[in-house]
């Protein structure tokens, strides 16, 4: 956010001074970030801190998602609707591999993704 803020301020300053806003000087490239990130994930202490943090987060229950609804049927009416979409074969295979890698089912993986989307 700091980068966006400073870029916005620079563009605004150039615009108000009557000069043509142009790209600023790039101090860091993606490869700089990738190198920094790779060094951090190899650090055993940071790795353990991150693992402990996520174990703590996962141990807590996620808040219940309360969606608004409109029901005009009779009490006990369980009718509903469904939505169906087709996923390309290569994407389906990658999703199956991800589910298998995490010792879960494709349904659990997709349901988790759906809940994250709703949250």
C-alpha positions in Angstrom: 0.0 0.0 0.0 2.9 2.3 0.7 4.1 1.9 -2.9 0.7 2.7 -4.3 0.3 5.7 -2.0 3.7 7.2 -2.9 3.1 6.5 -6.6 -0.3 8.2 -6.4 1.2 11.2 -4.6 4.0 11.5 -7.2 1.5 11.3 -10.1 -0.7 13.9 -8.4 2.3 16.2 -7.7 3.5 16.0 -11.3 0.0 16.6 -12.6 -0.5 19.7 -10.4 2.9 21.1 -11.4 2.0 20.8 -15.0 4.6 18.1 -15.8 3.8 14.9 -17.6 3.6 12.0 -15.0 5.8 9.1 -16.0 7.0 5.9 -14.5 9.1 6.4 -11.4 12.5 4.9 -10.8 12.2 1.2 -10.0 14.2 0.3 -6.9 13.1 -3.3 -6.5 12.1 -5.9 -9.1 10.1 -9.0 -8.7 13.4 -11.0 -8.6 14.4 -9.0 -5.6 11.2 -9.9 -3.8 11.6 -13.6 -4.8 15.1 -13.7 -3.5 14.1 -12.1 -0.2 11.1 -14.5 0.1 13.2 -17.6 -0.6 15.7 -16.6 2.0 12.9 -16.1 4.6 11.2 -19.5 3.9 14.5 -21.3 4.3 15.0 -19.7 7.8 14.1 -22.5 10.3 13.1 -20.1 13.0 10.7 -18.1 10.8 9.4 -21.4 9.4 8.6 -22.6 12.9 7.0 -19.3 13.8 4.7 -19.4 10.8 3.8 -23.1 11.4 2.9 -22.3 15.0 0.8 -19.3 14.0 -1.2 -21.2 11.4 -1.7 -24.2 13.7 -3.2 -21.7 16.2 -5.4 -20.1 13.6 -6.7 -23.4 12.3 -7.4 -24.7 15.8 -9.8 -21.8 16.3 -13.3 -22.1 14.7 -14.1 -19.9 11.8 -17.0 -17.5 12.4 -20.3 -18.8 11.1 -21.2 -17.3 7.7 -24.7 -15.8 7.9 -26.1 -15.1 4.5 -29.4 -13.3 4.0 -32.2 -15.4 2.5 -35.7 -15.2 1.4 -38.0 -18.1 1.9 -41.6 -18.0 0.7 -42.4 -21.8 0.9 -44.1 -23.7 3.6 -42.3 -24.6 6.8 -40.1 -27.7 6.3 -39.9 -27.0 2.5 -36.4 -28.1 1.5 -36.5 -27.2 -2.2 -33.6 -25.4 -3.5 -31.6 -24.7 -6.6 -28.2 -25.7 -8.0 -25.6 -24.3 -10.2 -23.4 -26.4 -12.5 -20.3 -25.5 -14.4 -17.7 -27.4 -16.4 -14.0 -27.3 -15.5 -11.4 -28.0 -18.2 -9.7 -31.3 -17.9 -6.3 -30.0 -17.0 -7.7 -27.8 -14.2 -9.7 -30.7 -12.9 -6.6 -32.8 -12.8 -4.7 -30.1 -10.9 -7.5 -29.7 -8.4 -7.5 -33.5 -7.8 -3.7 -33.4 -7.3 -4.1 -30.5 -4.8 -6.8 -32.4 -2.9 -4.7 -35.6 -2.9 -1.6 -33.7 -1.8 -3.5 -32.3 1.2 -5.2 -35.7 2.1 -8.7 -34.5 1.4 -11.5 -35.0 -1.2 -12.2 -32.9 -4.2 -15.5 -31.9 -2.6 -13.8 -30.7 0.6 -11.3 -28.7 -1.4 -14.0 -27.0 -3.6 -16.3 -26.4 -0.6 -13.4 -24.8 1.2 -12.7 -22.6 -1.8 -16.3 -21.6 -2.0 -16.4 -20.7 1.7 -13.3 -18.6 1.3 -14.9 -16.8 -1.6 -18.0 -16.1 0.4 -16.0 -14.9 3.4 
